[in-house]
Amino acid sequence: MGDTTAVLRTVKLPTKLLVQLPGQHGEHLAIKKDDAKVASMAEVIRKRGGILGPTGKPYRPFVNVDYKGRASMNEGNHRVRAYFAAGKKSVPVEIAYFAGGEKRKGPASLVTVIKYNTPKRKR
């Protein structure tokens, strides 16, 4: 992938976008629509509002963006599907950009992320 050129620690992205990202190693292909793990996680999200990691902090999915701007899910294929199943519109994620990928157009480009995370002004 090349050197890491930018990292965003906590930004929100739409779940409908995230569920379309491929797993970095094809993991998304093994998740079925009626996946029990996803259903169980979705229930936790409905009850608690999110999924916490071992430290008690939110367990954010991790997205990689390559030098061409192609985004893939490094960690969190099941989690993003669970957030989607729970009806959440967005998910806090961490994004790492490689070899200038932040400068390219794509589903997790800096322009897209900034646009999605900037509050809309009232007129």
C-alpha positions in Angstrom: 0.0 0.0 0.0 2.9 2.4 0.6 3.6 4.8 3.4 0.8 6.2 5.6 0.2 9.8 4.5 -2.8 10.7 6.7 -4.9 9.3 9.5 -8.3 10.4 10.8 -8.9 9.0 14.3 -12.7 9.5 14.7 -15.0 10.6 11.9 -18.5 9.5 11.0 -19.3 7.9 7.7 -22.8 6.7 6.5 -23.5 3.1 7.2 -25.0 2.7 3.7 -21.6 3.6 2.3 -19.6 1.5 4.7 -21.6 -1.7 4.1 -20.6 -1.4 0.4 -16.9 -1.4 1.1 -15.1 -4.7 0.5 -13.1 -6.3 3.2 -9.4 -5.8 2.7 -8.9 -9.6 2.3 -12.4 -10.5 1.0 -13.9 -11.0 4.5 -17.1 -9.4 3.4 -17.8 -12.3 1.1 -18.2 -14.7 4.0 -20.9 -12.6 5.8 -24.4 -13.9 5.0 -27.5 -11.7 5.2 -28.8 -13.7 8.1 -25.4 -13.8 9.9 -26.0 -14.6 13.6 -22.9 -12.6 14.7 -24.3 -9.5 12.9 -27.8 -10.0 14.4 -26.3 -10.3 17.9 -24.2 -7.2 17.5 -27.1 -5.3 16.1 -29.1 -6.1 19.3 -26.3 -4.8 21.5 -26.2 -1.6 19.4 -29.9 -1.1 19.7 -29.7 -1.5 23.5 -26.4 0.4 24.2 -26.1 2.7 21.2 -22.8 1.1 20.1 -20.1 -1.5 20.6 -17.4 -1.0 23.2 -14.0 -2.5 23.0 -12.0 -4.1 25.9 -10.9 -0.6 27.2 -14.6 0.5 27.5 -14.2 3.0 24.6 -16.1 2.7 21.3 -14.7 0.0 19.1 -14.4 1.8 15.8 -14.3 0.1 12.4 -11.0 0.8 10.5 -11.0 1.8 6.9 -7.9 1.8 4.6 -7.7 4.0 1.5 -5.0 3.1 -1.1 -3.1 5.3 -3.4 -5.9 5.2 -6.0 -8.5 6.3 -3.5 -10.0 2.8 -3.2 -11.4 2.3 0.3 -11.6 -1.1 2.0 -12.6 -2.3 5.4 -9.5 -3.3 7.4 -11.4 -4.1 10.6 -15.1 -4.1 11.3 -16.9 -5.8 8.5 -19.4 -7.4 10.9 -19.7 -4.2 13.0 -20.7 -1.9 10.1 -23.3 -4.4 9.0 -24.6 -4.6 12.6 -24.9 -0.8 12.8 -26.7 -0.8 9.5 -29.1 -3.6 10.7 -29.7 -1.6 13.9 -30.8 1.3 11.8 -27.9 3.6 12.6 -27.4 6.2 9.8 -23.7 6.7 10.5 -20.8 5.1 12.3 -17.6 6.6 13.9 -14.6 5.1 12.1 -10.9 5.5 11.9 -9.4 6.0 8.4 -5.8 5.5 7.2 -4.7 6.9 3.9 -1.7 5.4 2.0 0.6 6.9 -0.6 -1.5 10.0 -1.1 -4.9 8.3 -1.2 -6.4 11.2 0.7 -6.0 13.3 -2.4 -7.9 11.0 -4.7 -11.7 10.8 -5.4 -13.4 7.9 -3.7 -16.0 6.9 -1.1 -13.7 7.9 1.8 -11.9 10.8 0.2 -11.0 13.8 2.5 -13.6 15.9 0.6 -16.3 13.3 1.2 -15.4 12.9 4.9 -15.2 16.6 5.5 -18.5 17.1 3.7 -20.2 14.4 5.8 -18.8 15.6 9.1 -19.4 19.4 8.6 -22.6 20.6 10.2 -25.1 22.2 7.8 -25.7 25.8 8.4 -29.2 27.1 9.0 -30.2 29.9 6.7 
